[in-house]
Amino acid sequence: MSDANRGERLQIMLTDSELAALDDWRFERRMPSRAAAVRELLRLGLAAEGVDLASPGRRSTDFGVTEGDSNGKLVGDV
């Protein structure tokens, strides 16, 4: 994914020890940048929490608490 496809910028502040941990993790994995390392850690953390990462073509309605069919009827409803 190129930077041209990333429309949002997120700025965070880190302590010296957090930055050192990030850089150590990044260099061990030969990541190209801190931003790439943060994105990968974010992806790993979300996946560990069971978050279904959005894939192209998915809509916000695909991420509901209850599952429904294409007519909006809840699965199991009569």
C-alpha positions in Angstrom: 0.0 0.0 0.0 1.5 3.4 -1.0 1.3 6.5 1.2 -1.0 8.0 -1.4 -3.7 5.5 -0.2 -3.5 6.6 3.4 -5.8 9.6 3.9 -5.4 10.0 7.6 -2.5 11.1 9.7 -2.2 10.0 13.4 0.3 11.7 15.6 1.3 10.1 18.9 3.8 11.0 21.7 6.1 8.3 23.1 8.4 8.2 26.1 12.1 7.5 25.5 11.6 3.9 26.6 8.6 3.3 24.4 10.5 4.7 21.4 13.5 2.5 22.2 11.2 -0.6 22.4 9.6 0.3 19.1 12.9 0.8 17.4 14.3 -2.4 18.8 11.3 -4.3 17.6 11.5 -2.6 14.2 15.2 -3.3 13.7 14.9 -6.9 14.7 12.3 -7.4 12.0 14.1 -5.1 9.4 11.0 -2.9 9.1 11.6 0.0 6.7 10.3 2.8 9.0 8.8 3.6 12.4 5.5 4.2 10.7 5.5 0.7 9.1 6.4 -0.8 12.5 3.5 1.1 14.3 1.1 -0.1 11.6 2.2 -3.7 12.0 2.0 -3.5 15.8 -1.5 -2.0 15.4 -2.6 -4.8 13.0 -1.1 -7.5 15.4 -2.8 -6.0 18.4 -6.2 -5.7 16.8 -5.9 -9.3 15.4 -5.0 -10.5 18.9 -8.2 -8.9 20.3 -10.2 -10.6 17.6 -11.0 -7.5 15.6 -12.0 -8.3 12.0 -9.9 -6.0 9.9 -11.8 -4.4 7.1 -11.1 -5.7 3.7 -11.9 -3.8 0.5 -15.5 -3.8 -0.4 -16.8 -4.3 3.1 -19.4 -1.9 4.4 -19.9 -0.5 7.9 -23.1 -2.6 8.1 -20.9 -5.7 7.8 -19.5 -5.0 11.3 -22.7 -5.2 13.4 -23.1 -6.9 16.8 -25.8 -9.3 15.5 -25.7 -11.1 12.2 -28.5 -10.5 9.7 -29.3 -11.8 6.2 -29.4 -9.5 3.2 -33.0 -8.4 4.0 -31.9 -7.1 7.5 -33.7 -10.0 9.2 -31.7 -11.3 12.2 -30.4 -14.9 11.8 -32.8 -17.1 13.8 -35.7 -14.8 13.6 -39.0 -16.3 12.6 
